[in-house]
Amino acid sequence: MKQDNPLVDGGVLALVLGAVAFVPPLLGREYLITAWLGDMEQPVGLSAMIVGGVLIAIGKLRDFRNGPPEISSANQIGVAGHAQADDAERETPPTA
């Protein structure tokens, strides 16, 4: 089951809020919730979208880094080969 990552969740929220503040003024409209920003509506929206994108990237990078390790087929063969070599060394009786 996938765990929620608060960095990604916060980043998505900042990205959406930034888009809500940035896009409507381009279309000549304004939402009541962002109207109090006045002339700073677009710069604040753009800043929120940038911060949201950075948070999403950091959260995804953290998920990737903390995820299960990937084992390639070459790596599996090498591990099995070493295990077999160690077993062969243990089974050989010492010679005098």
N, C-alpha and C positions, 0 to 999 in steps of 0.2 A: 504494500500500500504506500502510496506517495505521501510524504509529509509536506505540510504547508511550510513555506519559507516566508517569514515576515518581511524580508528585504524585497522579495519579488512582489508580495502583496502590497506593500507600501509604495513600491515603484509604480505599479499599475494604477493605484489610486492617484498618485501625483501626476502621472501621465494623462489620465482622464480629466482630472481637474484642470490641468494646464491646457488641454485641448478645449475644454469648455470656456476657458477664459480667453484663449487665443483666436479661435476660429470665428465666432460670431461677429466680432468687430470687422473682420475682413468682408463679411457679407452685409455690413451696414445694420447689424442687429446687436442687441445687448441683453444678457440675462440679468434678472434682478439680483441674483446672488453674487454676481461679479461686478455689478454696476458701481458699487462703492469704490472700486479701484480707479475709476475715472480714466485718465490718460495712461495710467500705468497698467491697464488691463492686459495689453498685449505683451509688454516686457515681463510681467509677472507670469503670464501663461507660458511664454517661451521658456522662462527659467524653470518653471515647475515641470515642463515636459523634459527638459534636459536632465534635471535631477532625477525624475522618474526613470528615464532611460538608463542612467548610470546605476541606480539602485537595482533595476532589473538585471543589468549585466553583472553586477557584483553578486547578486543572489544566485544567478544561474552558474556563475563561475564557482561559487562556493558549493553548490549542489554537485557540480561536475567533479570538483576536487575531493569532496567527502563521499562520493559514490563508491560502489563496489569496484575493485580493480578489474581491469580487462586482462585476460590471460590469452595470449595468442597461441596458435597451435605449435609454433616453433618453441615457445617457452615451455609448453607442456611436454614436448618431446625431450627437451633438455633436462627438465626436472625428473622425468621418468628414467632417463639414461643415467643420471647421477645416482638415483636410488638403486638401480640395478647394479651399478658398479660398486656401490658401498656394500650391498648384500654379497656380491661375489668375493669381495675382500674378506668379509667376515667368515665365509664358508671355507676358505682355503686354510688348511692346517699349516701352522708354521713349520718350516723345515730347519733341521739342525745343521 
